[in-house]
Amino acid sequence: MSLPPDAREALDSFAAAAGWEQRARLLMQWGERLAPLTDEEKSDDNRVHGCESQVWLVARQDDGHWRFAAASDARLIRGLLALLLVRVEGLSSAELRQLDLPGWFRQLGLDRQLSPSRSNGLNAVLQRMAQLASGA
């Protein structure tokens, strides 16, 4: 599976980061790239359950390819969501089901910084994406 251009950019910038402090700063910067969701989109229907922070996920499909938007009340989670979204952008439902999420964050050098609760939260987001994809 080839990487979308933004995911390649993320991989390159995180590979160049020396240590956790630089990665944390990068994470915050990536989180700022997330387009804000409207109040209507921040509905209970779009809320991802299983996350300690509040997370909302909105999906639409164009020509068999998925486009996602997400938001969170937590800065670090926004960065993680941004990195997840650049990785899944434009995937088909089948590709989405095959995504190795732990592998993606390992490639970014963030796997050791993911606490069990953050890791569970990201898996909850990925499961929600898969649910939305299988319902289409």
C-alpha positions in Angstrom: 0.0 0.0 0.0 1.6 3.3 -1.0 1.5 6.3 1.2 -0.6 9.4 0.4 1.6 12.5 0.0 0.7 14.0 3.3 1.5 10.7 5.1 4.9 10.6 3.4 5.5 14.2 4.5 4.6 13.2 8.1 6.9 10.2 8.0 9.8 12.4 6.7 9.3 15.1 9.3 9.0 12.7 12.2 12.1 10.7 10.9 14.1 13.9 11.0 13.0 14.8 14.6 15.6 14.2 17.2 14.0 12.9 20.4 10.6 13.1 22.0 10.5 16.9 22.6 10.8 17.6 18.8 8.2 14.9 18.0 5.8 16.3 20.6 6.2 19.7 19.0 5.6 18.2 15.6 2.5 16.4 16.9 1.0 19.7 18.2 1.8 21.3 14.8 0.0 18.5 12.9 -3.0 18.8 15.2 -3.3 22.5 14.2 -3.8 21.3 10.6 -7.1 19.6 11.4 -10.0 21.5 9.8 -12.4 22.5 12.6 -15.7 20.6 12.7 -19.0 22.5 12.9 -21.2 22.4 16.0 -23.6 20.1 14.1 -20.7 17.7 13.3 -19.7 17.6 17.0 -22.9 15.7 17.7 -23.3 12.7 19.9 -23.8 10.6 16.8 -20.3 11.5 15.6 -18.7 11.0 19.0 -16.2 8.2 19.2 -16.8 6.2 22.4 -13.8 4.4 24.0 -11.6 7.6 24.1 -10.8 9.3 27.4 -10.8 12.6 25.6 -13.8 13.8 23.5 -13.3 12.8 19.9 -15.6 13.3 17.0 -15.3 11.6 13.6 -17.1 12.5 10.4 -16.8 10.4 7.2 -17.9 10.6 3.6 -17.1 8.5 0.6 -16.2 9.8 -2.8 -15.9 7.3 -5.7 -15.2 4.4 -3.3 -12.5 6.3 -1.4 -12.9 7.5 2.2 -12.5 11.1 3.4 -12.5 11.7 7.2 -12.6 14.8 9.4 -12.0 14.6 13.2 -11.7 16.8 16.2 -10.7 16.5 19.9 -10.7 18.6 23.0 -7.1 17.4 23.7 -4.1 18.9 21.9 -2.0 15.7 21.8 -5.0 13.7 20.6 -5.6 16.2 17.8 -2.0 15.6 16.6 -2.5 11.9 16.7 -5.8 12.2 14.8 -4.2 14.4 12.2 -1.5 11.7 11.6 -4.1 9.0 11.5 -6.2 11.0 9.0 -3.3 11.6 6.6 -2.6 7.8 6.6 -6.2 6.8 5.9 -7.1 9.6 3.5 -8.5 8.2 0.2 -8.4 4.5 1.2 -11.0 2.1 0.1 -13.0 0.1 2.7 -10.8 -2.9 2.1 -7.6 -0.9 2.5 -9.0 0.6 5.7 -9.6 -2.8 7.2 -6.0 -3.8 6.4 -4.4 -0.8 7.9 -1.7 -1.6 10.5 -2.2 1.3 12.9 0.4 0.3 15.5 2.9 -0.1 12.6 2.1 3.4 11.3 2.8 5.0 14.7 5.9 2.8 15.0 7.1 4.2 11.7 6.6 7.7 13.0 8.6 6.9 16.2 5.5 7.6 18.4 4.7 4.0 19.5 6.6 4.2 22.7 4.9 7.5 23.7 1.4 6.1 23.2 0.0 5.3 26.6 -2.3 2.3 26.7 -5.3 4.7 27.0 -4.2 6.7 24.0 -3.5 3.6 22.0 -7.0 2.3 23.0 -8.5 5.6 22.0 -6.8 5.5 18.5 -8.0 1.9 18.0 -11.5 3.1 18.9 -11.3 5.7 16.2 -10.0 3.2 13.7 -12.8 0.8 14.6 -15.3 3.6 14.2 -13.8 4.3 10.7 -14.2 0.6 9.9 -17.8 0.6 11.1 -18.6 3.6 8.9 -16.8 2.0 6.0 -18.7 -1.3 6.3 -22.0 0.5 6.6 -21.6 2.3 3.3 
